Amino acid sequence: MAPLPARQRRGYALGGIATGTYGTVPGLLLMPYLTEVIGIQAALAGLVVFVPKGWDFVLNPLAGRVSDRSTNPLGRRRPIIRRAGIVMAAGFLAIFAGPTAPPWLATAWVVAAFLVAATAYAFFQVPYLAMSAEITEDYAERTRLMMWRVVVITGAIMVAGATAPLLVEALGGAAGYRLMAVVMAVLILAGTWGLWVGTRGAALTRHEATSGTLREQLALVVRSPHVRTLLTAFVLQAVAMTMVLAGISYTARHVMGDSAVATYAFVAFVAPAVVVSPLWERFGLRWGKKAGFAATSVVLVAGLLALTAARGGSLGVLLGGAAVVGIGYAGSQLFPLAMLPDLAAHDAMESGQNRIGLLTGTWSAFELLGFALGPAAYGFVLALGGYVSGAAEQSATATNAILLGISVVPAVLVLLSLLALSRYRLDRVLRAEGVDHAVR
């Protein structure tokens, strides 16, 4: 099978600018905006941040179903992605561009704008992932495609995550947030434009029709043993990694004694992906995606357990452990997302029906569930340890809980994900087929 042209591979990856920016900044800055600028209580602010995630859990399969049934002459997925990207940028800008008083009106504005942006994100992200199962049938090419996506999205996370707070501080108050929103909205539009232009001319390799109701097709997707095993492994790791991200600031403040350490740890965690993703790609091409996913999981466990040594307050140990975790995390993002289009294309070939968007929508919905469960699980660990909210000094038990919540507990979840992954059988079949095609 001929590889994708480099322009289309790069163009597909550029969509990661939009998803990386949108996926990062609200998590960093929306809570402070709600509590410090609008002035609402933290509990209500947390609810405001959570509601769109719950909405997307319901909406993502529907977004996939809509794109599956599209008959647009410009393409099944691309026109939907373009429109959604424009609305997503506008919705993101509106979140921070509304009134700041009275609090009830400002909060209602944020909720409405955030729901618009979240809806657009669902109609961007789900067809975007579905494209990877339709623009190439090559087992190895899907790994290359996702490798470039991981590199771009990692760069977007670092740039957006570092720049957005600086822009807020540049003007301060509501004006700073509005400046930040304008710049981030431009980045989202740039990613959308890059994807639209770069994938122009990409031919669809799958043309199956869609049939059956949404409920019937969802049931068929969930019953697939290939989907269940891979999705279980991925969600367990999503919970584990969001526990780590949720605990970085607590570890910096109460274990390391310096809140600024959170930034250093975040960079140490994210930056390795830019360097090691091509190496993980080579590993996957040589040994297979399932073996690659298992290897990255082992690296993750090693890095997570290494974080326990930071109990003594050593910055070097914390950053070194975070870097090892980041090396593993880069692969744990690459391989499952490279295996997802394999699942989707195999399902379409076996069933003769187009459920690719529905499958990716279901996948994205459960991914969001994992992202939501991670912080909740970390909060439960803190509660068990006797953590006292707002207290500058914490007990030894609470400090241990802070560290265990970013190390041992996530490591156990990753080990459980390996048990689920061991039951995944499709990779061996597809890899053998890919080698056979390559020989021919």
Phi, psi and omega in degrees: 000137181287138177291160176294147172301146182302325180298318181289324178296315179293320180298319177299316181297327183297338175301337178296339175297317181291312183289323179294318179293309182295322182288341185262310194293314179301324178296330180277320195240346184290318178301310177300323178298316181292320185275324187266325182266310180280325173090030177266166181291152184298323180297317178292321178299319178298322178295319179300319181290326185282324188306312179298330177294319176297321178297317180293329177301321179282323190280327188304313177300324178295319178299320177295320179297318180298315181290329175300324186268001182293140177237023181301130182295341178276357179135154182289319187252321192300314180299323178296317180298317181298311180297318181295322179297320179294316179293323179298317178296317179295318179296319178299315178299318182295329181306317186257003184254005184272188179292153177249359177205152351294161186304322182295321180289317180297319180293318178299320178299312181299315180300313181296314181295321181293323177293322176297313180297319180294322177297315178297322179298319179299318181282350171270305189295316185292308176298329178299312177294322181297328180304325185294340177271352187244341184265355173205145175257001186278126181302313182288324182297328178293328175293316178299318181301314182286331176299312179295325177296317180297318179298313182293315183293327176295316177299320178296319179298317181293314182294311181294317182295327180274324187280319185304311179297326179294321178294322177297316181291335184300318180251334180076155175061205182297325180297321178296319178294324179291320176299314178302316183297321179297313182295316180292324177297322177296320178297318178298317178295321179297317178296320179296314180297317180299319178294316182298313182286318186292330181263009178300132179088358178292121183277139176282136179261352181234134184227020180298149178272160178262138177215162180087162179282166178301317181296317180297318182289323176301317180298319179295320180296312184292331180285344181295123180296328178296316180294314184300314184292314182292319181294322177299315179298317183293317181293319177301320179287329175297318176298314181300313185288327177286335170297316179298312181296321180294332185267356184299313183293323178295319179295317180299317185284315191258339178261315182270340179076019181208113183298333181295338180299333180302320179294316180298318181293322179297315179295317179297329180283319187273320189302322183303335183301325182297324184273316190270344180302316176298328178290319176296325178300314180298320178300315181295321178293329181277318190246350181104157185287322179297315178298322178295316179298319179295318181296316179296327179293321177296318176298319177302312180300316180299315180294319180297315180293329178296332180296338179297334180288350178283000180305329180281357177091016181281119179294319180299319179295317180298312182291323177296315177297319179297323179294319177296317176301318179297323177297314178293320183295325178302316179288326181287347169271322183293306191291313178299321181286338172280335178277334180301311178295332173298314177302311185295315181293321178296318179298317180296320181293318183287321185270337185073012181238152180267096175244020187298312179294319179298318180295314180293327176294319177296317177303310181297324179297314180288331173298316177297323177299318177298319178296326179284326182286331182302304178299324178296318179295321179294319177299323178295319178297318178298318180297319178298328180276356179081028178296136180251115182299133176085351182279133179290325180250134180244155178292165178298323179295317179294320179296320176297320179296320178304315183284320179297327181290343176250005184228280188293313182297311175299325179298320177297319179297320178294320177299320176297325178296328178294325176298316178295317182297328182298339181269000181279123187247344189294328186300319182298319180294311183293323180294319178297319178296320180296319177295320180297317178297320182296321179295318180294000000 
